[in-house]
C-alpha cells in the first residue's frame, strides 16, 4: 500500500495548511480527519498545526512525507472538503 502524507492548504490556496493523507496511489488526497483509523487528537496549542500529532505518529509508522508541490503532480486529485476538516 502507498501511504503518503502532505501539508496542503485546506482552501486550495496559500492559506493555513493541514495534514492530508493518501492511502493508495490511485486515491486522492484527503484531510487526516477523514481517516479516523490513522488520526490522533490534535495538540491543544493555540495556533498549532492541524494534524501535527497525526503526522508524528504516521512518520514513526513508516509513512512518507511528500512535498506540497508534488502532491498535485500527474493530476492527483486533492479533496478540499470543509466537512472533512474538523475546526477545533
C-alpha positions as CSV (number, residue, x, y, z in Angstrom):
1,X,0.0,0.0,0.0
2,X,1.2,3.5,-0.9
3,X,0.9,5.6,2.3
4,X,1.9,9.2,2.0
5,X,1.4,12.5,3.8
6,X,1.5,16.1,2.7
7,X,0.8,19.5,4.1
8,X,-1.8,21.3,1.9
9,X,-3.9,24.4,2.3
10,X,-7.4,23.4,3.3
11,X,-8.9,26.0,1.0
12,X,-6.8,25.1,-2.1
13,X,-4.6,28.2,-2.0
14,X,-1.8,29.6,0.2
15,X,-3.9,29.6,3.4
16,X,-3.4,27.6,6.6
17,X,-2.0,24.1,5.8
18,X,-3.3,20.9,7.4
19,X,-2.2,17.3,7.0
20,X,-3.5,15.4,4.1
21,X,-3.2,11.7,3.6
22,X,-3.1,9.4,0.5
23,X,-3.6,5.7,1.4
24,X,-3.3,4.3,-2.1
25,X,-1.7,5.6,-5.3
26,X,-5.0,5.7,-7.2
27,X,-6.9,7.6,-4.5
28,X,-6.9,11.3,-4.0
29,X,-5.5,13.3,-1.1
30,X,-7.9,13.7,1.8
31,X,-7.7,15.5,5.2
32,X,-6.3,13.4,8.0
33,X,-9.7,13.8,9.8
34,X,-11.2,11.7,7.0
35,X,-9.2,8.7,8.3
36,X,-10.2,8.1,12.0
37,X,-8.2,4.9,11.9
38,X,-5.0,6.9,11.5
39,X,-5.8,10.2,13.1
40,X,-5.0,11.1,16.7
41,X,-6.3,14.1,18.6
42,X,-4.5,17.4,17.8
43,X,-2.4,19.0,20.5
44,X,-4.2,21.8,22.4
45,X,-1.8,24.5,21.4
46,X,-3.2,27.9,20.2
47,X,-2.3,28.3,16.6
48,X,-0.8,24.8,16.4
49,X,-0.8,22.9,13.1
50,X,-3.8,20.8,12.4
51,X,-2.6,17.2,12.0
52,X,0.8,17.6,13.7
53,X,0.2,14.8,16.2
54,X,-1.0,12.5,13.5
55,X,2.0,13.4,11.3
56,X,4.3,12.4,14.1
57,X,2.5,9.1,14.7
58,X,2.5,8.2,11.0
59,X,6.1,9.2,10.3
60,X,7.1,6.8,13.1
61,X,4.9,4.2,11.4
62,X,6.8,4.5,8.1
63,X,4.6,6.8,6.1
64,X,6.3,9.0,3.5
65,X,6.2,12.8,3.6
66,X,5.6,14.3,0.1
67,X,6.5,17.9,-0.8
68,X,3.4,20.0,-1.2
69,X,4.4,20.9,-4.8
70,X,4.5,17.2,-5.7
71,X,1.0,16.4,-4.3
72,X,-0.7,17.6,-7.4
73,X,1.7,16.1,-9.9
74,X,0.2,13.9,-12.6
75,X,-3.3,15.1,-11.9
76,X,-3.6,13.5,-8.5
77,X,-6.9,14.7,-7.0
78,X,-6.9,16.7,-3.8
79,X,-10.2,16.7,-1.9
80,X,-10.7,20.0,-0.2
81,X,-14.0,19.2,1.6
82,X,-14.5,21.5,4.5
83,X,-16.9,18.9,6.0
84,X,-13.9,16.6,6.5
85,X,-11.8,19.2,8.3
86,X,-12.6,19.5,11.9
87,X,-12.3,23.0,13.3
88,X,-11.1,22.5,16.8
